[in-house]
Amino acid sequence: MAREGAGLFAAFRVLGRFSGHVPHVLRYHGRHRQFYLAVAVGNSVHTYNVSTRRNTLPQDITCLAADRMLIFASYDNVLQAFARNKEVVHTYEGHKARIHLLQPFGDHVISVDVDNVLIVWNIQSEEEYLRIDFDKATFAVSALLHPSTYLNKILLGSQQGTLQLWNIRSNKLLYSFPGWGLAVTTLEQAPAVDVVAVGLVSGHIIVHNIKFDETLMKFQQDWGPITAISFRTADGHPVMAAGSPVGHIALWDLEEKKLMCQMQDAHSTAIAGMTFVPGEPLLITNGADNALRVWIFDGPGGTGRVLRSRMGHSAPPTKIRYHGQNGEQILSAGQDGTLQSFSTVHEKFNKSLGRGSINKKKSKKKGLKLDTMALPPITAFASEVAHQSDWDGIVACHQGYITCTTWNYQKTSMGAHKLRPEEFSKHKPVDIYATAVDITSCGNFAVIGMSTGQVDVYNMQSGIHRGHYGEETAHEGAIRGVAVDGLNQLVITAGSEGLIKIWKFKMKDLVYSTELSSSPSGILLHRDSGILGIAFDDFTISALDIETRKIVRRFSGHHGRINDMTFSPDGRWLITSSMDCSIKTWDLPSGCLIDCFLVDSAAVSLTMSPTGDFLASAHVDDLGIYLWSNRSLYSLVSLRPLPADYEPSLVTLPSTCPMQDMDVSGDEEACDEMIEYVSPEQLGEQLVTLSLLPESRWKNLLNLDIIKKKNKPREPPKVPKSAPFFIPTLPGLIPRYVPPEEENDTQSKVVNLGVLAQKSDFYIHLEEALSSNEYKAPLDLLKSLGPSNIEVELRGLAPEGGGSMEVMLSFLRMIGMMLNKKYNFELAQAYLALFLKLHLKILSSEPKLLEELSKLSVQLGETWIHLRALFNQSLCILTYMKSALL
């Protein structure tokens, strides 16, 4: 039984992706008077200015270009154009191979694919204007440029080293440059007309005049092929910048024809794109290390410093955890050795806590490539916000390293302490390392487990060792997980020998030890509920209640190593990820699997937002952190157990654009059943059902006279007298107004209403019901009336109000029918109470009515005794559930 898409979690967006291997594009918008930067990230285009926008393509982007109005992006053999930074307005299909070069050209755009086919497209009509096929053996196109002021002409560079100048309008080869015998990697227009910079695979940069075919100057770079070239223009500094595959940037002084300075390790991978902002001392660079940087040249020596940057992990994240209780920051440790914080609200709140280092000063001197002081990547970490403004709030252990490090979130740097056992303070053994770590909820203590089975406690403020668990070691095998409960009473440790032990946190005494069915691979404690999730090496999961010390749930179904677990904030769900590429959600109260979906690459880490709105995942060989929205918060989701033959479907990972959640076709049947369910009037014969009427319609029927008295005005409202058009005055020097004459109000307030002997609809329905014994019509009519109207109708049933004894008897039989069927129970009580209050004298003097009332009294007594017994039983069970230890 297959179901399309994920039921509980929907793809939302990805965090921490800022750049790829595709060069960025800078363009100037004349009307907006500002520069826009377009960067390709996977299958999306990010456009930066004051605000950031994102556009998505079906596949990863291979090439990017822009003109005055449009952004062009290609994926595989298709070229698309975006307008207004958000919508695809043109699609160009005609290539049979992947496009790798793009060049906007007035009303046309030129694209070249890897099969050496050049196509000139008409932008508006989307038609081919010209197609040229080049022979790969003699001229494999590797670079493309439109020389400034050269009308209808383009310059092509080749892997063979030769260059060709073509006239696109007449489709003629105008000139062929012999080249320098080395493959051309990039072409860049210099600020001077007719001058072009040619980057070669050998690291040479040739500044060439294409009008006279003369080389003006030649530079040599020692770091490999030239990946990008840019000229600083219009601010009086004749500088050329060149990028390299190792991430260094060289700056050349064109007047003195010499190397001005070097910017080493500008990126940790090859420089993909590099552009000077026209008229400003700003250089924009991007690379495949997932970083986008703006450098400003305002210091001595001509070198640049980082002005602004957007950067994520340059190697895949290994562990992610939400930081704090607001659900807005995710801490992420990557294989690149850095610890970073990504905001789910906006990229401007992202932080990088830097790279772990044994000695910061030595690391800064040596640089990234030669740094021997760098610590290995973080494998596990724990964080708390309780005292993060006073001292370090994050503790982390590193791959194969005995020392644990502390980190300060507010200072965004490594912390003051390095935590390791005292016996290893002078020497650092290779085969002993920290494996698991936890931090107390107060932020005062860190508990660290070692590969030897040792578990130590350290003070986070001072870094002092505060003791260890067990006589020598807590476990015989390596520690697979440690956890501290929410009140600092207990510490739970798991060892690879297959034991779970619970210790007193302060006294360090062993409280409980239990043998597990298999060796645990990791544990996770939900502090609020006291449920401990245990993942095993045999791919099963168990839930242990730390209060009763019993295994309360066992789950099986994964077919690969369980990488990570996370609880929902309320502790109802346990979400697990495995190397079988599945993400499963287990419902702890019912003990069932309620959701499962597959992803392309296995999730190595999971974390659920403390607010419950997002699930975040990090995946094998992927730089991003993916957010999945919890659909149960905003739509109807079936949480019924999945059937045994359920086949999970493959779900596409979220892109960098926030994705709109669509109703999944496969779930419609399940959801429709829940929507169309109509509750019957009576669930069971032994149950009592109340009406759906609001309390205001029946609760105050007995107190209507008191309410009317309370709401009665103290004196009748007086109508203000209308003033005359001309106000009369008395004669005299001082003008005085004539006092108004008092009128005697002699009108009588008594209204003779006459005899209202007309029967009401309710009265007629009760008369008919005497013969038919069907009381649904009068009851429905009574339910539709307000409290005052109900009182008027019941008053009118007595003989003095124009009624009769037969109709009163019919009313009592209607109440009896309601008690028999046990529905509208509270209405029957309210109507009968008002009826007794109004007609008690008449009822006591009529034998027929007294006989009917005695029957009703017996019915009421039996129903109430049964109902009271049910109430008492429910209250007892509820009290027991609240107080007893299960």
Order of alpha helices (4+ residues) and beta strands (2+ residues): beta-beta-beta-beta-beta-beta-beta-beta-beta-beta-beta-beta-beta-beta-beta-beta-beta-beta-beta-beta-beta-beta-beta-beta-beta-beta-beta-beta-beta-beta-beta-beta-beta-alpha-beta-beta-beta-beta-beta-beta-beta-beta-beta-beta-beta-beta-beta-beta-beta-beta-beta-beta-beta-beta-beta-beta-beta-alpha-alpha-beta-beta-alpha-alpha-alpha-alpha-alpha-alpha
